[in-house]
Amino acid sequence: MKTIFDHIEQIKGKPHHVRKRIAIGTAAAGSGFIALIWLIGSFATNAFAIQGSSFAMSTGQAPVATTSASGTSGEGLAGAAAALKDAQAPAHIDIVDTSVAPTQKAPEQTTIPF
């Protein structure tokens, strides 16, 4: 029985185009094996399962429970729609000035020579 080192020595003696084909095939097989293991693991842990896959949940007819860090329902939600106090109010944008104050020194730019 040949060892892996004997097999590598045999491949080294082949023409360049054959070695290139073997290298690409080996890389593709290794990548495919890793992808297969990842896919099996994802299915086993239900990573691809759709949460709330009932018809009522997907159409928005089922009650949705949301909680914040304080434990109160409906407060502290992230997003633009949750930030509006009045749903009938017109949309607006607040511009916040983030310029560097004159008393603060601007950070120096670092140059990395290559």
C-alpha positions as CSV (number, residue, x, y, z in Angstrom):
1,M,0.0,0.0,0.0
2,K,1.3,3.4,-1.0
3,T,1.7,6.2,1.6
4,I,0.6,9.7,0.9
5,F,4.2,10.7,0.4
6,D,4.6,8.1,-2.4
7,H,1.4,9.4,-4.0
8,I,2.7,13.0,-3.9
9,E,6.0,11.9,-5.5
10,Q,4.2,10.1,-8.2
11,I,2.1,13.3,-8.9
12,K,5.2,15.4,-9.0
13,G,6.4,13.4,-12.0
14,K,3.3,14.1,-14.1
15,P,3.0,17.0,-16.5
16,H,2.0,20.5,-15.3
17,H,-1.5,20.4,-16.7
18,V,-2.3,17.1,-15.0
19,R,-0.9,18.4,-11.6
20,K,-3.0,21.5,-12.0
21,R,-6.1,19.4,-12.6
22,I,-5.4,17.3,-9.6
23,A,-4.8,20.4,-7.4
24,I,-8.1,22.0,-8.5
25,G,-10.0,18.7,-8.1
26,T,-8.6,18.2,-4.6
27,A,-9.4,21.8,-3.6
28,A,-13.0,21.4,-5.0
29,A,-13.5,18.1,-3.2
30,G,-12.2,19.6,0.1
31,S,-14.4,22.6,-0.2
32,G,-17.4,20.5,-1.1
33,F,-16.8,18.2,1.9
34,I,-16.6,21.3,4.2
35,A,-19.8,22.7,2.7
36,L,-21.6,19.4,3.1
37,I,-20.6,19.2,6.8
38,W,-21.8,22.8,7.3
39,L,-25.1,22.1,5.6
40,I,-25.7,19.0,7.6
41,G,-24.9,20.9,10.8
42,S,-27.2,23.8,9.9
43,F,-30.1,21.4,9.2
44,A,-29.4,19.5,12.4
45,T,-29.6,22.6,14.5
46,N,-32.6,24.1,12.6
47,A,-30.6,27.1,11.5
48,F,-32.7,27.2,8.3
49,A,-36.0,26.8,10.0
50,I,-38.4,29.8,9.6
51,Q,-39.4,31.1,12.9
52,G,-43.2,31.7,13.1
53,S,-44.0,29.8,10.0
54,S,-47.8,29.5,10.6
55,F,-50.1,31.3,8.2
56,A,-51.4,33.7,10.9
57,M,-47.9,34.7,11.8
58,S,-46.8,35.3,8.3
59,T,-49.8,37.5,7.4
60,G,-49.5,39.5,10.6
61,Q,-52.8,38.4,12.1
62,A,-51.4,36.6,15.1
63,P,-50.6,38.7,18.2
64,V,-46.9,39.5,18.4
65,A,-45.3,39.8,21.8
66,T,-42.4,42.3,22.0
67,T,-40.5,43.1,25.2
68,S,-37.8,45.5,26.0
69,A,-34.9,45.3,28.4
70,S,-37.1,46.6,31.2
71,G,-39.7,43.9,30.6
72,T,-42.5,46.2,29.5
73,S,-44.2,45.3,26.3
74,G,-43.9,47.6,23.2
75,E,-41.3,50.0,24.6
76,G,-37.7,50.4,23.6
77,L,-38.2,49.0,20.1
78,A,-35.6,49.9,17.5
79,G,-36.4,51.3,14.1
80,A,-37.9,54.3,12.5
81,A,-41.5,53.2,12.9
82,A,-41.1,52.6,16.6
83,A,-39.5,56.0,17.1
84,L,-42.5,57.9,15.9
85,K,-44.7,59.1,18.8
86,D,-47.6,60.0,16.6
87,A,-48.3,57.8,13.6
88,Q,-50.1,60.6,11.8
89,A,-47.2,63.1,12.1
90,P,-45.2,63.9,9.0
91,A,-41.8,62.3,8.7
92,H,-38.8,64.4,9.6
93,I,-35.1,64.2,9.8
94,D,-33.1,65.6,12.7
95,I,-29.6,66.7,11.7
96,V,-27.0,66.4,14.5
97,D,-23.8,68.4,14.2
98,T,-20.8,66.1,15.0
99,S,-18.0,68.4,14.1
100,V,-14.9,68.5,16.3
101,A,-15.0,71.3,18.8
102,P,-12.3,74.0,18.4
103,T,-10.8,73.2,21.8
104,Q,-10.3,69.5,20.8
105,K,-7.3,68.5,18.7
106,A,-8.2,66.6,15.5
107,P,-6.7,63.1,15.5
108,E,-3.4,62.8,13.5
109,Q,-3.5,60.7,10.4
110,T,-1.3,57.7,10.5
111,T,0.7,56.8,7.4
112,I,2.0,53.3,7.0
113,P,4.8,52.9,4.5
114,F,4.8,49.8,2.3
